Amino acid sequence: MQQLSVRHLLGIKDITPQDIQLIFETADQFKEVLNRPIKKVPSLRDVTIANVFFENSTRTRLSFELAEKRLSADVINFSASGSSVKKGETLLDTVNNILAMKVDMIVMRHSSPGAPHFLSRKITANIVNAGDGTHEHPTQALLDSFSIRERLGEVGGKKIAIIGDITHSRVALSNIFALQKQGAEVAVCGPPTLLPKHIGELGVKVFWNVREALQWCDVANVLRIQLERQTGKLFPSLREYALYFGINKKMLDELNKEIVLMHPGPINRGVELTSDAADSHHSVILDQVENGVAIRMAVLYLLASKG
């Protein structure tokens, strides 16, 4: 069997295009499993996985937990709220205490960029980064690319516009790395206050006008406004943001081509997307959620084989 080039999935920046292809091919097989009457395989029957979440999460945590259970792994869930972290315990002590219970793999979300990278140098268990601050969210980028591949046949040569709050999004950075490694052209679009100052140095095209971005792209991946991460007021109001950067179905219908509409969730309906756009035939948003389980099954299975 082919193997990943890494022991941990810390970020898309650390993996190769061959790794991405292997994950996709493995996810194809697991997606077939998920569409069977019995949606379970014994692949990780003797593996114990801890989901260690220091930040709130709904879709990502549920998706990982379901992926783990579909693979027949033993699963324990840790939430920072109500834990010893509140009493002053360090990240390393918390994780070492979990590993002392003979846990084989850690799936971790943390508010500090680089937290899983720090842990990977201190512990022997495999680590999957489920989001670290505004840095990376590798499995989201993988499932986004997998969804594009499923809808358009391939990612290479396609034009993908990432629209919204780029500065505060970990999804944007992972997507840029993943798409470029597969040979796609990438653009970003949003208000100047929500785009990093030197974003162009990553080799992406920059749009300030959402209609121009939509006319250019084959796929629009729309991000929500991350109000919880913003320290100051970066635009006048959500209403004004929706007026200038929100996407509705009329805008999509006026294009002289078909485009694919994506969103990592949760959607702020009426802000970055109207309901008629989010629920239109352009949208693959629910496909992304379904594909997330298959991609995470593939990642966990491939990392477990690295030991």
N, C-alpha and C positions, 0 to 999 in steps of 0.2 A: 504493500500500500504506500502511496505517496505520503509524505509528511510535511507539516508546516516547517518553516525555517526558524520559528520562534517557539519558546516555551510558554510565553505569556502573550495575551492580546492586550497590549497597553495602548496602542494607537495605530492608526493606518500608516503613519509615517515610518513605523518600524517593520512593516511587512512588505513582501515583494508582489509584483503582478501575478507571479505563479501561485503564491499563497492565496490571493483573491480568487483565482480561477479554481483552485482546489476546494476552497470553501463553497463556491457556487455549485460545483459539480456534486459535492457531498450534500448540499442543501436540496438540490434537485431530487436526490434519492429520498431524503427525509420528507420532502413535500408530498411525495407519493404515499409515504407511510401515514401522514396526517389526513389524507383523503380516503384511507381505508376505514372499514367499520371498527376494527380494533386499532387504535391510534398509538400503539405502544411497541417499543422494541427493547430487548434486554441489554443493549449495548453498554450501558454504564451501571449495571446491576450492583457491582461491588464498590462503586465510587460515592463518596459523600461530598456534597457541595454546600457551601455556606453562602447565602446571599447577604452581604454586609452593606447596608444602605445607611449612610450618614446624612442623606438628603431625601426629601419626599419624592416618591415615584409611584405611578400607577401602572402605566402600560409597560415600561421597561421591566419592572420587578415581576409583574404577572407573566410577561412573556418569557423571562428567564426561568421562572418557577415552573411554568407549563412545559418548557423545553426540557428541563431537568427531569420532570416526572414522566414525560413521554419516552425518555431514554432509560427509565427505571432507576435513576440515581436516588440516593437518600438525600433529602433536602432539609436544611435548617435555615430559618430566616432570622436575621438580626436587624433590629431598628435602633438607631442611636437614641431616639426619644424614649425615655424610661429606662435607659441602660446605665451602666457604670461610667460611660463617657460623660454623663451629666455630673458625675461626682469627681471628675478630673482625671480619669484614666486616659493614658496616651493611646494613640492609634495603634502603635506597635504592640503594646501590652494587651489591648483589646483583641487584636488579631491572633497573637500568640496564645491567648487563653482559649480562643475558638479552635485553633490548630491542635492544642493539647488534647482535645476531644477526638483526635484522629480524623480530622477533616482533610480531604485531598485537594480541594479546589476552592478558590475564593472568587466570587463575583462581587465587585465593589463599586459603589458610587460614593463620591466624596466632593465636598465643596471646594477643596484646595487643588489647584492644578498641580499635577506631578505626584499626587499621593500614591497612586498605584505603582508608579515608577520607583518611588522611595521604598515601598514595601517589597517590591520584586528583588531588591538588593539585600533584604533582611530575612526573607523566609524561603522555604523550599517548595511550598505548594504553588500550583499554577494559578495565575491571576488573570481574570477578565475584567477589563475596565468598562464599567457600565456608565461612565461619565465622570470626568474630573473637572469641576469648576467650569470655566469658559474655555477649556483646553480641547479635549477630544471626546468623542462618543463613537468608538469604532464600529460597534455592531449596528448602530443606526445607519451609518454611512454604507455598510455592507448590504443591509436590507434595502436601502434606497437604490443602490446600483443594481441589485438583484431584480428589483421591481421594474427598473428601466429595461434591463436585459429581457425580462419576461414580456414586456409590452412591445418593445421596438426591435427585439432580436439580438441586439448588441449595444454595448455602451460606446465602444470606439468610434470616433468620427461624429458623434452626436454633440449637439450644443445644449448645455444645461445652464439655466439661469437660477441662481440662488437669490431669493428676493426677501428682504425684511431686515431684521435686527442681526446683522452679521457680527458686530463687535462683541455682543454678549452671548453668542451661540457657539456651543461646542460641536453642534451638528454641522455647522458651516465649514469649519476647518477640516474635520474628518472627511466630509464630502468632497472638498476641493482636492485633498490628497488622493482619495480613492478614485475619483473620476479622471484625474490627470494620469494616474498610473495605468488606467485602462485606455488611454488615448482619446478622451473626450475633451472638447473645448468647454471652458467654464467661465461664466460671467457672474458678477454680483450686482445687485441693485437695491438701493434704499436711500433714505435721507443721509446727507453727509455726516450728520452727528451719530449715525448708527453703522457707519463703515469705518473700519480701522484705517488709520492714517496712511500706512504703507501697504495696503492690501494688494496694490498692483504689482508689488515685488514677488508675489506668489505666482505670477504669470496668468492672472485672471483679467478679463475685460471688465470695465466698470461702467455701469449705466446709472444715470440719475432719474431717468424717466421710465416708469414701469411699462408703458405701452411700447416703447422702443425695445425694451428687454424681451417682452412677449413676442414681438415681431421677429426678433433675432433667434429665439431659442426653439428647440424641439421639446424640451422639458422645462417646466417651471416648478422649482422646489421652493415652496413658500414657508417662511419661518414666522413664528409668532413674536410679538414684542415681549422681551424678557423684563417686565417691569420689576420683578423681584431682585434682579441683579443690577439695576441702574441706580447710581448714586445721586444723580441730579436730574433735572427736567431737560430731556434731550429733544423734545418736540412739543408744540403748543398743546395738543390734545389728541386723544384717540380718534375723535371725530375728524380732525384735520388729517391725521395719518391715513385714515380710511379713504378720505377724499382724494388724496394724491398718490397713495401707494396700495390701496386696497384693490382687489381683483373681483370682478363680477362676471356673470355668464355672458352678458352683452358684449363685454370686451373680448371674451374668448370667441364668441360667434362672429365678431367683426374681423377676426384675423383671416388672412387668405390661405390658411392651412390648419391642420389639426395639430394641437400640442397636448402633451401629457401634463396633468396637474398633480403635484405631490404636496404632502404636508406631514411632518413628523409627529404632529399633535402635541399638546391639545390645541384644537382650533379655537381661536377667539372669533366666533362667527360675527360678521358685521364689521370686523376691524381689518384683518389681512385678507379674509375671504368672505364673500357673501354665501349664504346657504345654497343658492341656486348654482353657484360655481362649485362649491365643495361636493355637492351631490350630483353633479352633471356627469355625462359620459366621458368627459376629459379626465375625470378624477380616478386615481388609483390608490386613494388614501386607505381604504379598507384592505386592499391587496397588500399594502405595506405592512399592516398589522399582522395579517396572516403569514406573510413571508418572514416577518420578524421571528416567529417561533422556529421555522425551518432553518434560518440562518444561525440562530443561537444554538440549536441542536447540533448543527455542523461544527460550529466553533468549539463547543464543549467536548464533542466527540473527538475531534482532531487534537485538541490540547491534552485530553486525557491519555491519548496514545503516546504523548511525549514523556509522560511520567514525571 
